[in-house]
Amino acid sequence: MDHPSDQRPAGSPGATGSTHKKLVCHDLCVLRDLTTPQTVRDAPSPGAFTLSNGHLGHDGQVSKRTELSRPVGTSAPLDHASNGQPARVRMTGLQRKSQLIGIGRALFAARGLDGTTIEEIAASAGVSKPVIYEHFGSKEGLYRQVVETEFRILLDSITEALSTEAKPRVLVERAALALLGYIEDRTDGFRILMRDAPPSQPEGAFSTLLSHVTARVEHLLSDEFARRGFSAADGAMYAQMLVGMVAMTGQWWLDSRSPDKRAVAAHLVNLAWNGLTGLQKEPGLRSED
């Protein structure tokens, strides 16, 4: 015998045929009503949860919307997203700073300081703008850090080439190869040094760097001139000539890239050392690889 409390009027929410069941949709994160369990009103999208015979199940597929991507310039592990929020890449402060410098270098080389926005940098790195402000203070601060990094790398490379024990001609060869090797390996960095001047170096980063290199070359030429009986004071003038010739050739080779860097260095030293009247038809380098 049925209990009175079990008697429900037809058409009430609990009556057969009018039972409401809720389907949790993984992709849309909403609740949908199913009025008839036997009839599928809308085919579930891949990765959806479904309700069958009173049990909640999953179709076993993975929605494309849940795929996680890594921001540009990093291989750090990903934190899984939750509540529909984008995934964040776990990095240390130094890793994040290095990533932002690399991304900034590529964008600044392609578009310049004024043509690059802080929004573009943040989007490429997969971070919010405050993260960039935290590390660099401003877009200009990031640009200044990029220039200083590239300046230091190139200057250290040329200084090392000129600091080893070798004959002056070999030192010039090594310095030319250091510049050409930097252009080959860090093209974006060289474009930035050539094109834009950071606020801290209004005369231009590349001009400042050439001044440092010229002072070093002047010292080498002065010693060589004195040994040969020439005026050591002329070393400063010839240093300007020599460094200027190498720098201009490097700018040309930035886009040409032919012949290869060793051939270019050999021809540079051929002209610098032998002069137009003593040029060799097939010059070669005397320094080691």
QUISUL-V269933 format. One record per helix or strand of 2 or more residues. SS is the DSSP state (@ for helix, = for strand). FROM is the first residue (numbers start at 1). LEN is the number of residues. If there is no record, write none. Layout:
ss->[SS/SS]
from->[FROM/FROM]
len->[LEN/LEN]
This chain:
ss->[@/=/=/=/=/@/=/=/@/@/@/@/@/@/@/@/@/@]
from->[4/21/31/49/55/64/78/88/93/118/129/139/168/187/205/234/261/276]
len->[3/4/4/4/4/3/2/2/23/8/8/25/18/9/23/23/14/3]
